[in-house]
Structures are given as structure tokens and as C-alpha cells.
Amino acid sequence: MPLGRLLVFLCLIVVTNVALADGLKRYAQTDGISVYLGVIPAQITQKYPGMHGGVPGNEHRYHVLVALFDNKSGKRITDATVKAAVYPLGLERPPRRLEPMRNDLLSYGNYFTLHEPEPYRVRVEILRGDDQQPSVAEFVFQRPLD
């Protein structure tokens, strides 16, 4: 194989692995719960002005949402109290409630400000029923450049 083709092949392998690894950062399991994370710019949610008290005006706002599934039954969890803390690595902030979002499928979400294009820790706390201690899932989200 010529050197040019070999380099292209190796680059494709690296890019594919990076893309797959990024996808894995959005899923976690904790205490029998599968947790899926979504983070999207708030501008995308502008067509839903009533969501979470209205669309924020800050350009560095992101809508953080999670979907929860019971590992045994595979069913979506719709009866949880969910909180999330979103903060730069090395810092810590108190969690805020993620509100239930009822459309066809229930998920939980809220807006967070991510000022700088840097990695953020997303710590999700889930309480179900009479649980005294939350189940916790942690993710790292890289805020993109403007």
C-alpha cells in the first residue's frame, strides 16, 4: 500500500475511534439505571418558549437533558426526581432540578450557562421512590467553540 493511502487509512481509523469515544461519553449506568445525556445550544429550543420558564437570552446557555431507563425492564423511568450540576473541571457547583419534559417520551431537562469552550463535568443525581441516597452518573461534556 502506498504511504499516502496508508496515512489516509490511519487517519480514518483515528477519526472513527474519536467519534465513537465521544458517543460513549453520553451514556452511563448506575444502580440499575441507564442514563443518556443530551446537551444542545439553547437557541435550538427557541420554538418552545414555555419550556423551563422560557428561553434564556444568554448566548452561552445550553439545554441539558437526560433520559432514564430501567435496566431490568428496559422501560423509560418517568417517576424520578432528577438534579444535575454542570461545572468546569476542577470546580464544583450545587445541583439544580431537571424538570420533567412530557411529550411523546419523558425526559428531564433544564438550562445551564457554559461560559467558556472547555470541558464541563455533568453530575446527574437520580432519586426514585423511597430512596434516601441518589444514584449518580457523571459525564464530561466539551463545550464547542462559538
C-alpha positions as CSV (number, residue, x, y, z in Angstrom):
1,M,0.0,0.0,0.0
2,P,1.5,3.4,-0.9
3,L,2.4,5.7,2.0
4,G,-0.3,8.3,1.2
5,R,-3.1,5.7,1.3
6,L,-1.7,4.2,4.5
7,L,-1.8,7.7,6.1
8,V,-5.3,8.3,5.0
9,F,-6.4,4.9,6.3
10,L,-4.8,5.5,9.7
11,C,-6.4,9.0,9.9
12,L,-9.8,7.4,9.2
13,I,-9.3,4.9,12.0
14,V,-8.3,7.7,14.4
15,V,-11.3,9.9,13.5
16,T,-13.7,6.9,13.7
17,N,-12.4,6.0,17.2
18,V,-12.6,9.6,18.4
19,A,-16.2,9.8,17.1
20,L,-17.2,6.5,18.8
21,A,-15.5,7.6,22.0
22,D,-17.4,10.9,22.0
23,G,-20.7,8.9,21.7
24,L,-19.8,6.7,24.6
25,K,-19.4,9.8,26.9
26,R,-23.2,10.4,26.7
27,Y,-24.2,7.1,28.3
28,A,-23.7,5.7,31.8
29,Q,-25.2,3.0,34.0
30,T,-25.7,3.4,37.7
31,D,-27.7,1.3,40.2
32,G,-29.7,-0.5,37.5
33,I,-30.4,2.7,35.6
34,S,-29.3,3.6,32.1
35,V,-28.7,7.3,31.8
36,Y,-28.5,9.1,28.4
37,L,-27.2,12.7,28.3
38,G,-28.0,15.3,25.7
39,V,-26.6,18.9,25.6
40,I,-27.8,21.3,22.9
41,P,-27.5,25.1,22.4
42,A,-30.5,27.0,23.9
43,Q,-31.0,28.7,20.5
44,I,-32.4,25.4,19.1
45,T,-35.1,25.3,21.8
46,Q,-36.4,28.9,21.0
47,K,-39.5,27.5,19.3
48,Y,-40.6,26.2,22.7
49,P,-40.8,29.4,24.7
50,G,-42.6,28.0,27.7
51,M,-40.1,25.3,28.4
52,H,-38.4,25.6,31.8
53,G,-39.7,29.2,32.3
54,G,-38.7,30.5,28.9
55,V,-35.7,30.5,26.6
56,P,-32.8,32.4,28.2
57,G,-31.2,35.2,26.3
58,N,-27.6,34.4,27.1
59,E,-25.7,33.0,24.1
60,H,-23.7,30.6,26.2
61,R,-26.8,28.8,27.5
62,Y,-27.3,25.1,26.8
63,H,-30.2,22.8,27.4
64,V,-29.1,19.8,29.4
65,L,-31.4,16.8,29.3
66,V,-31.3,13.2,30.4
67,A,-33.4,10.1,29.5
68,L,-33.6,7.3,32.1
69,F,-34.3,3.6,31.5
70,D,-34.7,0.7,34.0
71,N,-32.0,-1.9,33.1
72,K,-34.2,-4.9,34.0
73,S,-37.4,-3.9,32.2
74,G,-36.0,-1.7,29.6
75,K,-38.8,0.8,30.3
76,R,-38.4,4.5,30.5
77,I,-38.3,5.9,34.0
78,T,-41.0,8.5,34.5
79,D,-41.2,8.8,38.2
80,A,-37.8,10.1,39.3
81,T,-36.6,13.3,40.9
82,V,-33.6,14.3,38.9
83,K,-31.0,17.0,39.5
84,A,-27.8,18.0,37.7
85,A,-24.8,20.0,38.4
86,V,-22.8,21.4,35.5
87,Y,-19.4,23.0,36.2
88,P,-15.9,23.3,34.8
89,L,-13.5,20.5,35.7
90,G,-11.8,21.2,39.0
91,L,-14.7,23.3,40.4
92,E,-18.0,22.1,41.9
93,R,-21.4,23.6,42.0
94,P,-24.7,22.6,43.7
95,P,-27.2,20.6,41.6
96,R,-30.3,22.1,40.1
97,R,-33.6,20.3,39.4
98,L,-34.1,18.9,36.0
99,E,-37.8,19.4,35.1
100,P,-39.9,16.6,33.6
101,M,-40.4,17.2,29.9
102,R,-43.6,15.5,28.7
103,N,-44.0,15.0,25.0
104,D,-44.1,11.6,23.4
105,L,-41.3,10.4,25.6
106,L,-40.4,11.7,29.1
107,S,-37.0,13.1,29.7
108,Y,-35.7,15.6,32.3
109,G,-34.0,18.9,31.4
110,N,-33.1,22.5,32.3
111,Y,-30.9,25.3,31.1
112,F,-27.3,25.9,32.2
113,T,-24.7,28.6,31.3
114,L,-21.4,27.3,30.0
115,H,-19.3,30.4,29.6
116,E,-16.1,29.0,28.2
117,P,-15.3,26.4,25.4
118,E,-13.8,24.0,27.9
119,P,-14.6,20.6,29.4
120,Y,-17.5,20.6,31.9
121,R,-18.5,17.9,34.4
122,V,-22.2,17.0,34.3
123,R,-23.2,15.2,37.5
124,V,-26.7,13.7,37.4
125,E,-28.4,12.7,40.7
126,I,-31.5,10.4,40.4
127,L,-33.9,9.7,43.3
128,R,-36.7,7.1,42.8
129,G,-39.4,6.1,45.3
130,D,-38.2,5.9,48.9
131,D,-34.5,6.0,48.0
132,Q,-32.6,8.0,50.6
133,Q,-29.4,8.3,48.6
134,P,-29.4,9.3,44.9
135,S,-28.0,7.2,42.1
136,V,-25.2,9.3,40.5
137,A,-23.9,9.3,36.9
138,E,-21.1,11.6,35.8
139,F,-20.2,12.8,32.3
140,V,-17.7,15.1,30.7
141,F,-19.0,17.5,28.0
142,Q,-16.7,19.6,25.9
143,R,-18.4,22.9,25.1
144,P,-17.7,23.7,21.5
145,L,-16.1,27.0,20.3
146,D,-18.5,29.8,19.3
